[in-house]
Amino acid sequence: MLKLLAAALDLLPRSLPRPWSSIPSRARRPVSGMQSVQVRCVPGESKLTISFLLRGSHKHMLRDQDEALGGALARISHGVAKAQGRGKKGRRDPEQQPAEPAVVKLFLGADELPDSLLNAEAWRDGAVLQVGELRYAVHRNAPSFTLAQLPASLLAGFPVCPKLEVEFGRLEDCEFRWFRENPPGESPAAADDAPGLDGGWTEVGCERVHVPSNQDIGCKLKLRCTPRDGGRSGETKELVSVAAVEAGPGMCTFDNRHPYTVKEAEWPVVRVVSYNILADVYAQTELSKTVLYPYCAPYALQLDYRQNLIKKELAGYNADIVCLQEVDKGVFADSMTPALDAFGLSGVFRIKEKQHEGLATFYRRSKFRLLSSHDIMLSEALTSDPIHSELLEKLSANGALKDKMVQRSTSLQVSVLEDLVQPDRKVVVANTHLYWHPKGGNVRLVQMGVALKHVSHVIAEVAPRAPLVFCGDFNSTPNSGVYQLLSEGAIPLQHADWSSSGPEESCSMELSSGFPPLQSAYGLPAYTNYVGGFHGCLDYIFLQAESMKVEQVIPLPSHQEVTTYEALPSVAHPSDHIALVCDLRWNL
């Protein structure tokens, strides 16, 4: 049938075909006012797609790139005839005569392109598709959104960061227009008068990230976004929020910290954040709701609610390096990456084996370039990497402790970043979340021993003389062996932590960090974790004082702020931990 249609089309009058190479370059015909046909044709792929709107029906065709153009045009003609032959309910009237095939042609300038031309060559920018009396401007590989979503929860005063992925374009070039749904009876001050819309919207913003105001409470939001790549643009996509904007919680624990970080740090200062954001897989357990955080309002433990707070908090710090722990896999992809990308940061993720959460490290693209990542699972590295053979031999003297260590899925994330101001300057950023059990000090010592040995090896092999910034939730208080190992460079044979889990898992070994004593940027705060049954300092940012010095630490929330709702998390704080934020200055 297709061959017959193609043959019939060949009989239609047309200008004499020319070889493609002989078609002269000329100014394109004006295509303003025309509808468009979108063609996606990527070198290396076997297929191309042709998409357009025909009398209210969306047509989407998948064709071979090396197929002759006549085949694609005949398919379009057949589809038009088939559609015309249907009744109002989409069924064909048996008494109705078959519709005549529509005349379908493709032009470039004044020249009709020959049916023998391959699809990959024929469907070009500036070409015009004629379907009967209708004409369409061809846009080949125009910028387009392959993903566009609004978050489910919207709070007044908190940034709304759409999840966007663009093909053949750049997010920084895209155009954004935000609208607020008009309440019933309200006369809009700046109504949206785009054709085909009811005008029941008022424009309220034009940035990629929008912060709803109190005036938006109770109203849905709409985003109209146009993908662009420089001067090229694609089809505009329209998104409407599922829910209306809700009132925010009022004063949050981080609001009084943000005045210290209103501006980005200026080189040679680097702002660093370390934050355990509380994984949703832990926040939603019955243990969390009834035992760990019974004081926290149930809605404040919901992921959508907490993500609003986390995004606002992190955005307000204007950090250059952000190390996060307990990051759900979905949260990294669907929430943290879109939000922090909008604020100029790129990130990498390391899943914790056997878990659905892990570690994330973000860096400001205008200041750093990621040279390489060297992530490991600590137990796997201990048993398989020869650089840990000495530690493994010592640990093997106690089979029970070795087994416990090997069963842990704790990971270490190591990122080598290059300073874009001085490209010869690098920094190695380590990020981890050590074993949690209160009696697991011996396991944490072995974990930190493996981590430090691995980082030392990475520095020697990849970034000689680069300073180390080591962030994380170490689950270790200042009187622990882990803290002593980092701050003093070694721990003695008989440290109390070696017997922290009882005589069966007790061992004795000397352990060296391989680094000069590291400095805790925050010193020894009273606590970085505050829950109903415990508070203490568990989170740290360690640095090498000979390479960097602490310019400032952002004050932690006051005790009154932390305990306003009894403990953490709360309606005003998204995690059971507190973010550490400090400015570090390169020693020049």
NORHU-V200331 format. One record per backbone hydrogen bond with DSSP energy under -1.0 kcal/mol. NH is the residue of the N-H (numbers start at 1). CO is the residue of the C=O. E is the energy in kcal/mol with one decimal. If there is no record, write none. Layout:
BEGIN
nh=NH co=CO e=E
nh=NH co=CO e=E
END
This chain:
BEGIN
nh=5 co=1 e=-2.5
nh=6 co=2 e=-2.7
nh=7 co=3 e=-2.4
nh=8 co=4 e=-2.5
nh=9 co=5 e=-2.5
nh=10 co=6 e=-1.7
nh=12 co=9 e=-1.2
nh=22 co=19 e=-1.4
nh=23 co=20 e=-1.4
nh=34 co=31 e=-1.8
nh=37 co=137 e=-2.5
nh=38 co=51 e=-3.0
nh=39 co=139 e=-2.6
nh=40 co=49 e=-1.9
nh=45 co=42 e=-2.1
nh=48 co=63 e=-2.9
nh=49 co=40 e=-1.9
nh=50 co=61 e=-2.3
nh=51 co=38 e=-2.6
nh=52 co=59 e=-2.0
nh=54 co=57 e=-3.2
nh=57 co=54 e=-1.9
nh=59 co=52 e=-3.5
nh=61 co=50 e=-2.9
nh=63 co=48 e=-2.7
nh=65 co=46 e=-3.0
nh=67 co=64 e=-1.2
nh=69 co=117 e=-3.3
nh=70 co=115 e=-2.5
nh=71 co=68 e=-1.5
nh=73 co=69 e=-2.4
nh=74 co=70 e=-2.4
nh=75 co=71 e=-1.7
nh=76 co=72 e=-2.0
nh=77 co=73 e=-2.5
nh=78 co=74 e=-2.6
nh=79 co=75 e=-2.2
nh=80 co=76 e=-2.2
nh=81 co=77 e=-2.3
nh=82 co=78 e=-2.4
nh=83 co=79 e=-2.1
nh=84 co=80 e=-2.2
nh=85 co=81 e=-1.4
nh=86 co=83 e=-1.2
nh=87 co=91 e=-4.0
nh=90 co=87 e=-1.7
nh=96 co=93 e=-1.5
nh=105 co=130 e=-2.1
nh=107 co=128 e=-3.0
nh=108 co=111 e=-2.9
nh=111 co=108 e=-1.8
nh=113 co=106 e=-3.1
nh=117 co=114 e=-1.5
nh=119 co=67 e=-2.7
nh=120 co=65 e=-2.3
nh=121 co=118 e=-1.1
nh=122 co=118 e=-2.3
nh=123 co=119 e=-2.1
nh=124 co=122 e=-1.8
nh=126 co=138 e=-1.4
nh=127 co=124 e=-1.9
nh=128 co=107 e=-2.6
nh=129 co=136 e=-2.7
nh=130 co=105 e=-3.2
nh=131 co=134 e=-2.8
nh=132 co=103 e=-3.2
nh=134 co=131 e=-2.4
nh=136 co=129 e=-2.8
nh=137 co=35 e=-2.8
nh=138 co=127 e=-2.8
nh=139 co=37 e=-2.7
nh=141 co=39 e=-3.6
nh=144 co=167 e=-2.2
nh=146 co=165 e=-2.3
nh=147 co=165 e=-1.5
nh=149 co=163 e=-2.0
nh=156 co=246 e=-2.8
nh=157 co=212 e=-3.0
nh=158 co=155 e=-1.9
nh=160 co=210 e=-3.1
nh=163 co=149 e=-2.5
nh=165 co=147 e=-2.3
nh=167 co=144 e=-3.3
nh=170 co=228 e=-2.5
nh=173 co=170 e=-1.5
nh=175 co=226 e=-2.4
nh=177 co=224 e=-1.6
nh=178 co=205 e=-3.0
nh=179 co=222 e=-2.8
nh=180 co=202 e=-3.1
nh=181 co=220 e=-2.6
nh=182 co=200 e=-2.5
nh=186 co=183 e=-2.2
nh=192 co=201 e=-1.9
nh=197 co=194 e=-1.6
nh=202 co=180 e=-2.4
nh=203 co=190 e=-1.7
nh=204 co=178 e=-2.9
nh=205 co=178 e=-1.2
nh=210 co=160 e=-1.7
nh=216 co=213 e=-1.6
nh=217 co=214 e=-1.2
nh=218 co=245 e=-3.3
nh=219 co=216 e=-2.4
nh=222 co=179 e=-2.5
nh=223 co=239 e=-3.0
nh=224 co=177 e=-2.9
nh=225 co=237 e=-2.7
nh=226 co=175 e=-2.6
nh=229 co=232 e=-2.5
nh=232 co=229 e=-1.9
nh=234 co=227 e=-2.4
nh=237 co=225 e=-3.0
nh=239 co=223 e=-3.0
nh=241 co=221 e=-3.0
nh=245 co=219 e=-2.7
nh=246 co=154 e=-2.7
nh=253 co=572 e=-1.9
nh=255 co=252 e=-1.2
nh=257 co=254 e=-1.4
nh=258 co=254 e=-1.5
nh=260 co=257 e=-1.6
nh=261 co=258 e=-1.9
nh=269 co=266 e=-2.2
nh=270 co=584 e=-3.5
nh=272 co=582 e=-3.0
nh=273 co=321 e=-2.3
nh=274 co=580 e=-2.1
nh=275 co=323 e=-2.3
nh=277 co=325 e=-1.9
nh=282 co=279 e=-1.2
nh=283 co=279 e=-2.1
nh=284 co=280 e=-1.8
nh=285 co=282 e=-1.1
nh=289 co=285 e=-2.2
nh=290 co=286 e=-2.5
nh=291 co=287 e=-2.4
nh=292 co=287 e=-2.6
nh=293 co=288 e=-3.2
nh=296 co=293 e=-1.6
nh=300 co=297 e=-1.3
nh=301 co=298 e=-1.2
nh=306 co=302 e=-2.4
nh=307 co=303 e=-2.9
nh=308 co=304 e=-1.3
nh=309 co=305 e=-1.3
nh=310 co=306 e=-2.7
nh=311 co=307 e=-2.5
nh=312 co=308 e=-1.8
nh=313 co=309 e=-2.6
nh=314 co=310 e=-2.8
nh=315 co=311 e=-2.3
nh=316 co=312 e=-1.8
nh=320 co=271 e=-2.2
nh=321 co=271 e=-2.1
nh=322 co=362 e=-2.4
nh=323 co=273 e=-3.1
nh=324 co=360 e=-3.3
nh=325 co=275 e=-2.2
nh=327 co=358 e=-2.4
nh=329 co=356 e=-2.6
nh=332 co=328 e=-2.3
nh=333 co=329 e=-1.7
nh=334 co=330 e=-3.2
nh=335 co=331 e=-2.0
nh=336 co=331 e=-2.9
nh=337 co=332 e=-2.3
nh=339 co=335 e=-2.1
nh=340 co=336 e=-2.9
nh=341 co=337 e=-2.3
nh=342 co=338 e=-1.5
nh=344 co=341 e=-1.7
nh=345 co=340 e=-2.8
nh=346 co=363 e=-2.4
nh=348 co=361 e=-2.2
nh=350 co=359 e=-2.9
nh=352 co=357 e=-2.3
nh=355 co=352 e=-2.1
nh=358 co=327 e=-1.7
nh=359 co=350 e=-2.7
nh=360 co=324 e=-2.1
nh=361 co=348 e=-2.2
nh=362 co=322 e=-2.9
nh=363 co=346 e=-2.6
nh=364 co=320 e=-2.4
nh=365 co=344 e=-2.2
nh=367 co=364 e=-1.6
nh=368 co=364 e=-2.5
nh=369 co=418 e=-1.7
nh=371 co=416 e=-2.8
nh=372 co=416 e=-1.1
nh=374 co=414 e=-2.8
nh=376 co=412 e=-2.2
nh=378 co=410 e=-2.2
nh=381 co=377 e=-2.6
nh=382 co=378 e=-2.3
nh=383 co=379 e=-1.6
nh=384 co=380 e=-1.3
nh=385 co=381 e=-2.5
nh=388 co=385 e=-2.1
nh=389 co=386 e=-1.9
nh=392 co=388 e=-2.7
nh=393 co=389 e=-2.3
nh=394 co=390 e=-1.9
nh=395 co=391 e=-2.5
nh=396 co=392 e=-2.0
nh=397 co=394 e=-1.1
nh=398 co=395 e=-2.1
nh=402 co=398 e=-2.3
nh=403 co=399 e=-2.5
nh=404 co=400 e=-2.0
nh=405 co=401 e=-2.4
nh=406 co=402 e=-2.7
nh=407 co=403 e=-1.6
nh=412 co=376 e=-2.9
nh=413 co=431 e=-2.9
nh=415 co=429 e=-2.6
nh=416 co=372 e=-2.8
nh=417 co=427 e=-2.8
nh=418 co=369 e=-2.8
nh=419 co=425 e=-2.9
nh=420 co=367 e=-2.8
nh=425 co=422 e=-3.0
nh=427 co=417 e=-2.3
nh=428 co=467 e=-2.8
nh=429 co=415 e=-3.0
nh=430 co=469 e=-2.5
nh=431 co=413 e=-2.2
nh=432 co=471 e=-1.4
nh=434 co=473 e=-1.7
nh=440 co=437 e=-2.3
nh=444 co=440 e=-2.4
nh=445 co=441 e=-1.9
nh=446 co=442 e=-1.9
nh=447 co=443 e=-2.6
nh=448 co=444 e=-2.8
nh=449 co=445 e=-2.3
nh=450 co=446 e=-2.4
nh=451 co=447 e=-2.5
nh=452 co=448 e=-2.7
nh=453 co=449 e=-1.9
nh=454 co=450 e=-2.4
nh=455 co=451 e=-2.6
nh=456 co=452 e=-2.5
nh=457 co=453 e=-2.0
nh=458 co=454 e=-2.4
nh=459 co=455 e=-2.6
nh=460 co=456 e=-2.1
nh=461 co=457 e=-2.3
nh=462 co=458 e=-3.2
nh=466 co=463 e=-2.2
nh=469 co=428 e=-2.7
nh=470 co=542 e=-2.4
nh=471 co=430 e=-3.1
nh=472 co=540 e=-1.6
nh=473 co=432 e=-1.4
nh=474 co=538 e=-2.0
nh=480 co=477 e=-2.1
nh=484 co=480 e=-1.8
nh=485 co=481 e=-2.8
nh=486 co=482 e=-2.0
nh=487 co=483 e=-2.9
nh=488 co=484 e=-2.5
nh=489 co=485 e=-1.1
nh=491 co=511 e=-2.0
nh=495 co=492 e=-1.2
nh=498 co=495 e=-1.8
nh=499 co=496 e=-1.5
nh=500 co=497 e=-1.7
nh=502 co=499 e=-1.5
nh=506 co=503 e=-1.2
nh=507 co=498 e=-1.1
nh=511 co=491 e=-1.5
nh=513 co=489 e=-3.0
nh=518 co=486 e=-2.9
nh=519 co=543 e=-2.8
nh=521 co=541 e=-3.1
nh=523 co=520 e=-1.6
nh=528 co=536 e=-2.5
nh=529 co=536 e=-1.7
nh=530 co=576 e=-1.8
nh=531 co=534 e=-3.0
nh=536 co=529 e=-1.9
nh=540 co=472 e=-2.2
nh=542 co=470 e=-3.1
nh=543 co=519 e=-2.0
nh=547 co=544 e=-1.8
nh=548 co=544 e=-2.2
nh=549 co=585 e=-2.2
nh=551 co=583 e=-3.1
nh=552 co=583 e=-1.3
nh=554 co=581 e=-2.9
nh=562 co=558 e=-2.3
nh=563 co=559 e=-2.1
nh=566 co=563 e=-2.0
nh=567 co=565 e=-1.5
nh=568 co=530 e=-2.2
nh=570 co=573 e=-2.8
nh=573 co=570 e=-1.1
nh=578 co=528 e=-2.3
nh=580 co=274 e=-2.8
nh=582 co=272 e=-2.3
nh=583 co=552 e=-3.1
nh=584 co=270 e=-3.3
nh=585 co=549 e=-3.2
nh=586 co=268 e=-2.7
nh=587 co=547 e=-2.6
END
